Amino acid sequence: MNKRASRKRKCIACHELVIKAETGDTKRYNCITGQVSDSSNLPTACWQNRFPRFGNDLLKAIYPVSPDCARDNDALRRKVGLAESIATLLEAGQLTPENIQNLIDTFGCQVIGKFAHSLPGTNVFLESYKKLKKKEVFHKEQLEFTIKSEEFNKAIELWTEYFKLRAAQKEKFGHAYGPMTPQRYIRDGKSFCHYLESIGVTNWVDVAQRHLNGYLDIKGRNRAQRVYRFMQFVKKNFRVVSTFAKPVGNKPQVINRVVHTDQFDNVLNLALESSDIETSLAVYFVGLYAQTIKTLSEMKIDQIRETSSGFEVRFFEGFIPLDSETAGLVRKYLSHRNDLQAKELVQNPDLLFISNCPLLGARAKRVSKVRMKNLRLTAIMNMLKNGFTDRQGIKRTLGVSMETVAIVERACGYDIQDSISEEAAQLRSDLLNGKLNGR
């Protein structure tokens, strides 16, 4: 037995020995994301005591991690140092736009945004962050390339006009791009032209797949995919001889991600045995009803109702009955939640789950010992194997998109063929016999 693993751990924020971790658990926790040995006697250095206003919310934003190397430890210390700086400025009322800009210059805008959104409601930090973002004060990089080729400059000009027009149209019809998406596409078009000139290519007719592959090796798959779209636009407006294949990642096959039957039963048993009722219910909703952690964190309390036969829940359009085990967890959790609400420990009484999305996901993964995405894919596959093959029905009752169901279908298509209804089998026979439209 690893004696060191069974001892108390240091909190990654205050560095006090207050965390009680299970044997073999190598993750680093703080006093919010982990189990505290004595919650009634927290040390003075604890952030809950030092920063009573926003300490809890900032601690929730520092997720449990398992550092694999010195680089990971440095990144963790850097993140904790940033959170401590933000908490200190917030408590002192000194988090001005100038100080926020200094933090952005030091730590980067992405992690600053995560902390800004982790605080509850509308706060000074978030409002200042949004204003700075709207004014584009802290774009991560504003690359200005000097392009000499007239063809390349003309293509970039047309691409910029096209994408700005497309962004305006999508916003008009309620499908707006993110604030940075158009700029990324335009930037990567310029970046690709700059890369081509650096290797001696100055005309579109000379550009080939090997150039896109070279850009992929340097910049990565996401940026190469945006360049692929840029090249499809170039082919419509300039003479390009070569054809291009879209860069794709080596995503794991669904069949390799689903949880084995024996392991799946063990996951449910672990959830039932857990003392954290909220996390147990989340694992059941993911593993049996194919919900995402994000969807669960946004569920309202009125989406569950008690009936004479048990409980019903509305995940998407209509209410559906719950199985007996899940209904028992719901009854137990609601009783626990009512006790917390009576003590005024529930921040948002409208939401079903008390924990926010990141914290709920981390706890569910820790209890079940599997990734929630893999558990959700397993739930969808189990539905298909049990004969529930109606894509539209699955979407309307559980909110699972038909595209996701189709992806899982390809991993267990033989089960679908064996479990179709008699009506569907007859229609298929009529199709094979040439009996279309009643003829």
C-alpha positions in Angstrom: 0.0 0.0 0.0 1.3 3.5 -0.8 1.5 5.1 2.6 2.3 8.5 1.1 -0.9 8.4 -1.0 -3.0 7.7 2.1 -1.8 10.8 4.0 -3.3 14.2 4.0 -2.5 16.3 0.9 -1.6 19.9 0.6 -4.2 22.2 -0.9 -2.8 23.6 -4.2 -4.0 27.1 -3.2 -3.1 27.6 0.5 -0.5 24.7 0.7 -2.0 23.5 4.0 -2.5 19.8 4.8 -6.3 19.7 4.6 -7.1 17.5 1.6 -8.1 13.9 2.2 -7.4 11.9 -1.0 -8.0 8.2 -1.7 -5.0 5.9 -2.0 -3.6 5.9 -5.5 -5.2 9.2 -6.4 -2.4 11.4 -7.9 -4.5 14.5 -8.6 -4.0 17.8 -6.9 -7.0 19.4 -5.3 -8.0 22.5 -3.4 -10.5 22.7 -0.5 -13.5 23.1 -2.9 -12.7 20.6 -5.6 -11.4 17.9 -3.1 -12.6 16.3 0.1 -11.5 18.3 3.2 -10.5 16.4 6.3 -12.1 18.9 8.7 -14.4 21.5 7.0 -15.3 23.1 10.3 -11.7 24.0 11.1 -10.1 25.5 8.0 -6.7 27.2 8.5 -6.4 30.9 8.4 -4.5 30.7 5.1 -7.4 29.0 3.4 -8.8 31.1 0.6 -12.3 30.7 2.0 -11.1 32.7 5.0 -8.7 35.1 3.2 -11.0 35.9 0.3 -14.6 35.6 1.6 -16.3 37.3 -1.3 -14.9 35.4 -4.3 -12.5 32.8 -2.9 -14.9 29.9 -3.4 -15.7 30.8 -7.0 -12.1 31.1 -8.0 -11.2 27.8 -6.3 -13.9 26.1 -8.3 -12.3 27.4 -11.5 -9.0 25.6 -10.6 -9.9 22.1 -11.7 -8.2 18.9 -10.2 -5.1 18.0 -12.2 -2.6 15.2 -12.2 0.8 16.8 -13.2 3.0 14.4 -15.3 6.1 16.6 -15.4 7.8 19.7 -14.2 6.1 21.7 -16.9 2.7 20.8 -15.7 3.6 21.8 -12.1 4.9 25.2 -13.4 1.6 25.7 -15.3 -0.4 24.8 -12.2 1.6 27.2 -10.0 1.2 29.9 -12.6 -2.6 29.4 -12.7 -2.9 29.5 -8.9 -0.7 32.6 -8.7 -3.1 34.3 -11.2 -6.2 33.3 -9.2 -4.5 34.7 -6.0 -3.7 38.0 -7.8 -7.3 38.3 -9.0 -8.7 37.5 -5.5 -6.4 40.0 -3.9 -7.4 42.8 -6.3 -11.1 41.9 -6.0 -11.1 42.0 -2.2 -9.3 45.3 -2.2 -11.5 46.8 -4.9 -8.5 47.5 -7.2 -9.4 45.3 -10.2 -9.4 48.3 -12.6 -9.2 47.9 -16.4 -5.6 48.9 -16.2 -4.8 46.1 -13.7 -6.8 43.7 -15.9 -4.8 44.7 -18.9 -1.6 44.1 -16.9 -2.8 40.6 -16.0 -3.6 39.9 -19.6 -0.1 41.0 -20.7 1.4 38.7 -18.1 -0.8 35.6 -18.2 -2.7 35.8 -21.6 -6.3 36.6 -22.3 -7.7 33.0 -22.5 -7.1 32.1 -18.9 -8.2 35.6 -17.7 -11.5 35.1 -19.5 -12.1 31.7 -17.8 -11.6 33.3 -14.3 -13.9 36.2 -15.3 -16.7 33.9 -16.3 -16.3 31.7 -13.2 -17.5 34.5 -10.9 -21.3 34.5 -10.2 -23.7 37.0 -11.9 -22.6 40.3 -13.3 -19.4 41.5 -11.6 -16.9 44.3 -12.2 -14.3 41.9 -13.4 -16.5 40.3 -16.1 -17.9 43.6 -17.3 -14.4 45.1 -17.6 -13.2 42.0 -19.4 -16.1 42.1 -21.9 -15.4 45.8 -22.6 -11.8 45.1 -23.3 -12.6 42.2 -25.5 -15.2 44.2 -27.4 -12.6 46.9 -28.1 -10.1 44.2 -29.2 -7.5 45.5 -26.8 -6.0 42.1 -26.1 -6.0 39.9 -29.1 -3.5 37.2 -28.5 -1.7 38.1 -31.7 -2.2 40.6 -34.5 0.0 39.2 -37.2 0.8 41.7 -40.0 2.3 39.9 -43.0 4.0 41.6 -45.9 2.7 39.8 -49.0 4.5 40.7 -52.2 2.6 38.6 -54.8 -0.2 40.5 -56.5 -2.3 37.3 -56.8 -2.0 36.5 -53.1 -2.9 40.1 -52.2 -6.0 40.0 -54.5 -7.1 36.7 -53.0 -6.7 38.0 -49.4 -8.7 41.1 -50.3 -11.6 39.0 -51.8 -11.4 36.5 -48.9 -11.7 39.3 -46.4 -14.7 40.9 -48.1 -16.4 37.5 -48.6 -16.0 36.4 -44.9 -17.1 39.7 -43.5 -20.3 39.5 -45.7 -20.8 35.9 -44.6 -20.4 36.8 -41.0 -23.0 39.6 -41.3 -25.5 37.2 -43.0 -25.1 34.5 -40.3 -25.7 37.1 -37.6 -28.8 38.4 -39.4 -30.3 34.9 -39.4 -29.4 34.2 -35.8 -26.4 32.0 -36.3 -23.6 34.4 -35.6 -19.9 33.4 -35.6 -17.9 33.8 -32.4 -16.3 37.2 -32.0 -12.9 35.9 -33.1 -13.9 33.4 -35.8 -13.8 35.7 -38.9 -10.5 37.2 -37.8 -9.0 33.7 -37.4 -10.1 32.7 -40.9 -8.7 35.9 -42.5 -5.5 35.7 -40.4 -4.9 32.1 -41.5 -5.4 33.0 -45.1 -2.7 35.7 -44.8 -0.5 33.3 -42.8 -0.7 30.6 -45.6 0.2 33.2 -48.3 3.2 34.3 -46.2 4.2 30.6 -45.8 4.0 30.0 -49.6 6.2 33.0 -50.3 8.7 31.9 -47.7 9.2 28.6 -49.7 9.3 30.4 -53.1 5.7 29.9 -54.3 4.2 33.2 -55.7 1.4 32.0 -58.0 -1.8 30.0 -57.2 -1.2 27.7 -60.1 1.9 26.3 -58.4 0.2 25.6 -55.1 -0.3 21.8 -54.4 -1.4 19.5 -51.6 2.2 19.2 -50.3 2.2 22.9 -49.4 -1.0 22.4 -47.3 0.6 19.4 -45.7 3.7 21.5 -44.9 1.5 24.2 -43.3 -0.3 21.5 -41.4 3.0 20.2 -39.9 3.9 23.7 -38.7 0.6 25.2 -37.6 -1.5 22.2 -36.6 -4.8 20.7 -37.8 -7.2 23.4 -36.8 -5.4 26.2 -38.7 -4.8 23.9 -41.7 -8.6 23.2 -41.9 -9.3 26.9 -42.1 -6.7 27.2 -44.8 -8.4 24.4 -46.7 -11.6 26.4 -46.7 -9.6 29.4 -47.9 -8.2 27.3 -50.8 -11.6 26.2 -51.8 -12.5 29.9 -52.1 -9.3 30.6 -54.1 -10.1 27.8 -56.6 -13.4 29.5 -57.5 -11.7 32.8 -58.2 -8.2 31.9 -59.5 -6.6 29.3 -61.7 -5.6 26.4 -59.4 -4.6 23.1 -60.9 -4.3 20.9 -57.8 -7.1 19.5 -55.7 -6.9 19.5 -51.9 -7.8 17.0 -49.2 -9.2 18.4 -46.0 -6.9 17.9 -43.1 -8.5 15.5 -40.5 -7.4 14.3 -37.1 -6.9 10.7 -36.1 -10.0 10.6 -33.9 -10.5 7.3 -32.0 -13.2 5.1 -33.3 -16.5 5.0 -31.3 -16.3 1.3 -30.8 -12.9 1.8 -29.0 -14.4 4.5 -26.7 -17.5 2.8 -25.4 -17.4 1.2 -22.0 -17.5 -2.6 -21.8 -20.6 -4.1 -20.3 -18.9 -5.4 -17.2 -17.2 -2.0 -16.6 -20.4 -0.2 -17.3 -22.2 -2.1 -14.5 -19.2 -1.3 -12.2 -19.6 2.4 -13.1 -23.2 2.4 -11.9 -22.3 0.5 -8.8 -19.6 3.0 -8.0 -22.1 5.8 -8.4 -24.6 4.1 -6.1 -21.9 3.6 -3.4 -20.7 7.2 -3.6 -21.6 9.4 -0.7 -21.9 12.4 -3.1 -25.6 12.1 -4.1 -25.4 14.9 -6.6 -22.5 13.3 -8.5 -24.2 9.9 -8.4 -27.3 11.3 -10.0 -25.2 13.1 -12.7 -23.4 9.8 -13.5 -26.8 8.0 -13.9 -28.2 10.7 -16.1 -25.1 10.5 -18.4 -24.8 6.7 -18.4 -28.5 5.8 -18.8 -30.0 8.9 -20.5 -27.0 10.1 -22.6 -27.0 13.6 -21.2 -23.9 15.9 -21.2 -22.5 17.5 -18.1 -23.1 20.9 -19.6 -26.8 20.1 -20.1 -27.1 18.8 -16.5 -25.5 22.0 -15.1 -28.2 24.0 -16.9 -31.2 21.9 -15.9 -33.9 23.7 -14.0 -35.6 22.2 -10.9 -39.0 22.3 -12.6 -37.7 19.8 -15.3 -38.3 17.0 -12.7 -41.8 16.2 -11.3 -43.1 13.5 -9.1 -46.0 11.3 -10.2 -47.9 8.4 -8.6 -45.5 5.9 -10.2 -42.3 7.7 -9.5 -40.5 10.6 -11.2 -40.5 12.1 -14.7 -37.9 14.3 -16.2 -37.9 16.6 -19.2 -34.5 16.5 -20.9 -35.6 18.1 -24.2 -39.2 18.4 -25.4 -41.5 16.2 -23.2 -41.4 14.4 -19.8 -40.3 10.8 -19.7 -40.5 8.4 -16.8 -37.3 7.4 -14.9 -36.3 3.9 -14.0 -36.6 2.9 -10.4 -32.9 3.2 -9.5 -32.6 6.7 -11.0 -35.9 7.7 -9.4 -34.6 6.6 -6.0 -31.5 8.7 -6.5 -33.6 11.7 -7.5 -35.8 11.4 -4.4 -32.7 11.1 -2.2 -31.0 14.1 -3.9 -34.0 16.3 -3.7 -34.3 15.7 0.0 -30.6 16.6 0.4 -31.0 19.6 -1.8 -34.0 20.9 0.2 -31.9 20.7 3.4 -29.1 22.7 1.8 -31.6 25.3 0.5 -33.1 25.6 4.0 -29.7 26.5 5.2 -29.3 29.0 2.4 -26.4 27.1 0.9 -28.0 26.8 -2.6 -26.8 29.8 -4.6 -29.3 29.4 -7.5 -32.6 27.8 -6.4 -33.8 27.5 -10.0 -31.1 25.0 -11.1 -31.4 21.4 -10.3 -27.7 20.7 -9.7 -25.8 22.9 -7.1 -22.3 22.4 -8.6 -21.3 24.3 -11.7 -20.3 22.5 -15.0 -16.5 22.1 -14.5 -16.8 20.9 -10.9 -19.7 18.5 -11.6 -17.8 17.0 -14.5 -14.6 16.6 -12.4 -16.5 14.9 -9.6 -18.4 12.6 -12.0 -15.2 11.5 -13.6 -13.5 10.9 -10.3 -16.4 8.8 -9.0 -17.1 6.8 -12.2 -13.4 6.5 -13.2 -14.3 6.9 -16.9 -14.6 9.9 -19.2 -18.1 11.3 -19.4 -18.0 11.5 -23.2 -17.2 7.7 -23.3 -20.0 7.0 -20.9 -22.5 9.0 -22.9 -21.5 7.2 -26.1 -22.1 3.9 -24.2 -25.6 5.1 -23.2 -26.4 5.8 -26.9 -25.1 2.4 -28.0 -27.1 0.6 -25.3 -30.2 2.3 -26.5 -29.6 1.2 -30.1 -28.8 -2.4 -29.0 -32.0 -2.5 -27.0 -34.0 -1.6 -30.1 -34.5 2.1 -29.7 -33.4 3.1 -33.2 -35.7 6.0 -33.9 -33.3 8.9 -34.3 -36.0 11.6 -34.2 -37.5 10.0 -31.1 -34.1 9.9 -29.3 -33.6 13.6 -30.2 -37.0 14.7 -29.1 -36.9 12.9 -25.8 -33.2 13.0 -24.7 -31.9 15.9 -26.8 -29.2 13.8 -28.5 -28.6 15.0 -32.0 -29.4 12.7 -34.9 -25.8 13.2 -36.2 -24.4 11.8 -32.9 -26.8 8.8 -33.1 -25.7 8.2 -36.7 -22.1 8.2 -35.7 -22.8 5.5 -33.0 -25.0 3.5 -35.4 -22.0 2.9 -37.6 -20.2 1.2 -34.7 -23.2 -1.2 -34.0 -25.0 -1.4 -37.3 -25.5 -5.1 -37.1 -27.7 -4.7 -34.0 -29.9 -2.1 -35.8 -30.5 -4.5 -38.6 -31.5 -7.3 -36.2 -33.8 -5.1 -34.1 -35.9 -3.3 -36.7 -39.7 -3.4 -36.4 -41.9 -5.7 -38.5 -43.3 -2.7 -40.3 -39.8 -1.5 -41.3 -38.9 -5.0 -42.3 -41.9 -5.2 -44.6 -41.2 -1.8 -46.1 -37.6 -3.0 -46.8 -38.9 -6.1 -48.5 -41.3 -4.1 -50.6 -38.4 -1.9 -51.6 -36.3 -4.9 -52.6 -39.2 -6.3 -54.6 -39.7 -3.1 -56.4 -43.1 -2.2 -54.8 -42.7 1.6 -54.6 -45.6 4.0 -54.0 -48.1 1.1 -53.8 -47.4 -0.2 -57.3 
